[in-house]
């Protein structure tokens, strides 16, 4: 595999109001690392650090920034003793 062929995939969790939201690791716009994004718990959003696209944590809906579509978000009960991000 050539270095340029490397693609990281997967999901990560953000806990909001006692609920884990599983999000894709990368933004659909240009692959920005959402796991390094800015989480705003008061608004329930995450902002991509690359081009500042904003998404709803609960629904994955694209709210602001470059047009790129929504995130696929799934929910699970918050894990006891895990880092709430």
Backbone torsions as a table, in degrees:
resi	resn	phi	psi	omega
1	UNK	NA	128.4	177.8
2	UNK	-75.8	149.3	179.5
3	UNK	-54.4	-33.8	-179.4
4	UNK	-73.0	-13.5	-179.8
5	UNK	-87.2	-7.7	-176.8
6	UNK	-68.0	129.3	173.2
7	UNK	-136.3	124.8	177.3
8	UNK	-88.1	135.1	179.1
9	UNK	-123.6	-175.7	175.3
10	UNK	116.5	-176.1	-175.8
11	UNK	-133.8	165.5	175.4
12	UNK	-143.5	162.5	-175.9
13	UNK	-109.5	142.3	170.0
14	UNK	-125.0	128.3	179.3
15	UNK	-95.0	128.2	-180.0
16	UNK	-139.5	121.9	179.2
17	UNK	54.2	43.1	176.8
18	UNK	75.7	12.2	-178.7
19	UNK	-124.4	133.7	173.4
20	UNK	-86.5	131.2	174.4
21	UNK	-113.4	118.7	179.0
22	UNK	-88.1	121.0	-176.1
23	UNK	-117.8	152.6	172.9
24	UNK	-66.1	145.4	-178.2
25	UNK	-65.7	-25.0	-174.9
26	UNK	-123.2	145.1	176.2
27	UNK	-70.3	139.8	179.3
28	UNK	-70.8	-12.6	-178.0
29	UNK	-70.8	-63.3	-178.4
30	UNK	-140.7	22.7	174.8
31	UNK	78.6	18.5	177.7
32	UNK	-58.9	146.9	-176.2
33	UNK	-77.3	96.0	179.4
34	UNK	-62.7	-27.1	178.4
35	UNK	-67.9	-8.8	172.0
36	UNK	-108.4	8.8	-177.6
37	UNK	-73.7	169.3	-179.7
38	UNK	-90.9	115.3	178.7
39	UNK	-92.4	125.1	176.7
40	UNK	-110.5	98.7	-176.5
41	UNK	-66.7	-33.8	179.8
42	UNK	-63.6	-37.9	-179.9
43	UNK	-94.5	-15.5	-178.1
44	UNK	70.8	41.7	-177.1
45	UNK	-129.5	163.8	170.3
46	UNK	-130.7	138.6	-179.2
47	UNK	-114.7	127.5	178.1
48	UNK	-65.3	133.3	-178.6
49	UNK	-74.5	-13.5	-175.3
50	UNK	-83.5	-56.5	-177.9
51	UNK	-125.4	12.6	171.7
52	UNK	68.7	26.2	171.8
53	UNK	-66.4	140.0	-177.5
54	UNK	-115.0	135.4	-178.3
55	UNK	-130.3	147.6	173.4
56	UNK	-75.3	128.6	180.0
57	UNK	-66.2	-35.6	-174.8
58	UNK	-77.8	-35.5	-175.2
59	UNK	-113.1	-19.4	-176.0
60	UNK	82.4	0.0	-176.8
61	UNK	-62.6	134.1	175.9
62	UNK	-72.7	123.5	-174.9
63	UNK	-107.4	-30.7	-174.3
64	UNK	-162.2	159.0	178.0
65	UNK	99.2	-172.4	-178.2
66	UNK	-56.3	138.5	178.8
67	UNK	-60.4	127.6	-178.4
68	UNK	-154.8	-2.4	-178.5
69	UNK	92.0	179.9	-176.8
70	UNK	-93.5	165.0	172.8
71	UNK	-91.0	151.8	171.8
72	UNK	-91.8	112.1	-175.6
73	UNK	-114.3	137.1	173.2
74	UNK	-124.2	156.2	-176.7
75	UNK	-116.3	149.2	174.3
76	UNK	-151.7	153.2	176.6
77	UNK	-57.7	144.2	179.0
78	UNK	-59.8	138.1	179.4
79	UNK	-78.5	133.9	178.7
80	UNK	-68.0	131.4	173.8
81	UNK	77.6	9.6	179.4
82	UNK	-96.5	158.1	-179.6
83	UNK	-66.2	123.3	-176.4
84	UNK	-76.1	6.7	177.8
85	UNK	65.0	NA	NA
